[in-house]
């Protein structure tokens, strides 16, 4: 038994599940100098997201803006694979403009801006992949079972 129905069944079983996926998640943290910079940063983020959705970038799947406190926020983006991230960085000129505008709002520590990013490949998921407006289940699948590899 295989196919989409088996994938759906496997991912709906209780617990965490290994997945065979090229999906990459990027988390970028911004340490802002002042609380009022949070609103300007969010507005710039939303503007860029609108641009990306108007002219979809190959491999961009979803993104969201997260707030830790009045001077710390994050961008979480989900990509089909690592090549999509590189393509976005070079093909979406507005991304560079927004990055430059945010840079002036960043805190500095030891002469360095307080910004960092992490990237990781999605390898395990829980069964509850509900996210309004984004179907993560459709871009991940359980790894091939022994004996079913290559099918």
N, C-alpha and C positions, 0 to 999 in steps of 0.2 A: 504494500500500500504506500503511495507516495503522493506527490503533487501538492497543490495549494491547500487542499483540505487537511492533509497530514501536518503541514507546517502550522496551520491555524490551530489544529488540535494540540500539537506539541507545545506551542507558545501559550495556550490557555490552561495548561496543567499547573497546579499550584507550585510555588517555589521559583527559584532563579533558573535561567536556561542559558547554556552556552549558545552563541550564535556565530555563524560563519558570515562575517560582514566586512565590507570595506569602509563602512560609515565611520567618519571621524568627527569627534566633538571638540570644539575649541572654546575655552573659557578664558576671557581677557578681563583682568582686574584693573580698575582705574582708581587711584587715590587722588581725590580732588582737593584743591587748596581751600575752598570755601563752600559752605552748604548751598549757596545760590548757584554754584556751578553745576549742581546735579540736574536742575531743570534744563539748562542750556545743553548739557550733554545728552539728556534724554531726547530733547527736540532734534538734535543733530542725528542721533541714532534712528529715530522714527523717520526722518527725512530720507536717510540713506536706505532704510528698509523699504520705503515706498518706491524709491528709484529701482531697487533690485527687483521688486515684484512687478514693476511696469515692464522692465526689460530683464526677464529671468536670466540669471547667470547659471550656466551649465553646472550641475552638481550641488548647487545651494539647495538645501532641503528645508531648513527652518531656523529661526533665531528668536531669542527673547532677551529682554533687559531685566536685570536683577539688581535690587538695592539692598546693601548691607546696613548702611547708616547714611546720614546726610552728606558725608564726604567720601563714600566708597560705593562704587557700583561695578557691575559685571555685564559683559555681553557673553551669552552662551549661543553658539551657532553650531548647526549640525550639517555636515557635508557628505556627499555620496562617497568621496574618497579624497586622498591627499592632493591629487592633481587638481581637483576642483578648487581647493583653497588657493593654490598658486595661480590658477587661471583668474580667479576673482581679484586677487591682489594686483594683477597686471592689466586686466581688461575693464575694470570698473573705476574710471578716473575719479568719480565722486568719493570713493573710499579714501583716496589719498587726501582730498580736500577736507573731509570730515576728520580724518586722523590728525591733520595739521591743526585744525581748529580746536580739537580736544587737548592737544599737547600744551597749549598755553594755560589750560585750567588745571594741570596736574601739579601735585605736591612734588617737591624734590627732597631727597634725603641723600646726604653725602655726595651732592652734586649730580645725582642721577634721578630721572623722573620715576615716580611711583606708578609704574605700569608693567604688567607682565602677562604672558599668555601661557597656557598649557594646551597640549593637543594629545588626544588619546583615541585609540581605535576601540569601537564598541565591541565587546566580546561576551558580555553577559547582560541579560535583561530579566526583569521580573515579568510575571504574566500580565500585570495590569499596565498596558502601554497606552492607556487613554490620555490623549492630549488634544484638546479641542482645536480643530483646524489643521491637525498634523497626524498623518497615519504612519507612525514609526514602524508598526508591525509589517507594513508592506515593503520596507527596505531592509529587513533583517530576516534571516532564516536559520533554523538549527543546522549545525554542521552535518555533513553527510555521515550516515551510519556506516559502520564497517560492513563491507560487502555491497553497499549501495554507492560507493564512491565512483564518480565519473558518470553517473546516470542523470 
